[in-house]
Amino acid sequence: MAKALMFVPPVAFAALAAMFWLGMQREDPEALPSAMIGRAAPAVQVVPLGDLPVFDAAALTAPGVKLVNFWASWCAPCRAEHPQLEALRAEGVVIHGVNYKDDPVKAEAFLAELGNPYATIGADAGRMALDWGLYGVPETFVIDGAGKVVLRFAGPITAQELERLIRPAMAKAAQ
């Protein structure tokens, strides 16, 4: 029995090493996996933000590709990605904003200062983010015309990530 127990640590180490190695063989080992890819986007549960057009469930199933972007005025990476969102809006991309756990006055000031890239917007106290599996802000979802999630992107959209991930996902969603 004692000799058999002698093999437990090396076998456990080998199993753990194999598990780590397999995990690193994913296409993008740093990407956060999402069980929502290919499934209908979860419910929209927001309250109005000022007098801005309100994001609702009908917006998710409207024809065409759209983005759902979770953001907050207190989020420095949200400020960094904002020029990319403005550029996408200028190209005609429909973006729905979800202001996450934020002071409405500060959120409106953020948009007044940087511009409003959102076709519709709503404020979330945390329930919608929980249903969408939010990791943090900013986080962006690419949604197809049927309301299905094509991509979940956690982190700020940079010019490089826009070309590497977001645009290909939008092209896939358009098919």
C-alpha positions, 0 to 999 in steps of 0.5 A, a space after each residue: 500500500 505504501 508503495 502505491 501511495 508513492 505514485 500519487 504525487 507524480 500522477 497528480 502532477 502529470 494530470 495537472 500539467 496535462 490539464 494546463 497544457 490542454 487549456 493553453 491549446 485554445 485558439 486564444 488562451 486569454 479569451 474568456 469563454 462564454 456559454 452564451 455564444 450562439 444562444 439568444 441574448 439574455 433579457 434587457 432589464 434597464 431603467 432610463 438614463 435621463 431622457 435618452 432613448 431607452 434600450 429594450 428587448 425589441 432592440 436585440 431582435 431588430 434586423 442587422 448586426 448590433 453591439 451591446 456595450 456595458 460601461 460606466 463613467 468611473 471606468 478608465 478603460 471605458 474612457 479609453 475605448 470610447 473613441 472606437 465606439 464613436 468611430 463605429 457609430 460614425 460608420 453606422 454600427 448600431 450600439 446599445 449602451 448599458 450603464 453599469 452601477 453608476 451615478 446617473 448624473 456622472 454617466 450623463 456628464 461622461 456622455 456629454 464630455 465624450 459624445 454619445 455613441 449609443 442608439 439606445 441606452 439604459 442603466 443597470 443596477 447589476 441584475 442585467 449584468 449578472 444575467 449576461 455573465 458580465 466579467 467587468 466593464 467595459 464588456 461588449 457583445 456582438 449580436 446578430 439580427 436574430 438576437 443571438 450572441 456571436 461574440 463576447 469581448 471583455 475589456 476595452 475595444 482597441 484599434 487592434 482588437 476591433 480589427 482582430 475580433 470585433 469586425 470579424 464577429 460583426 461580419 459573421 453576424 451579418 451572414 
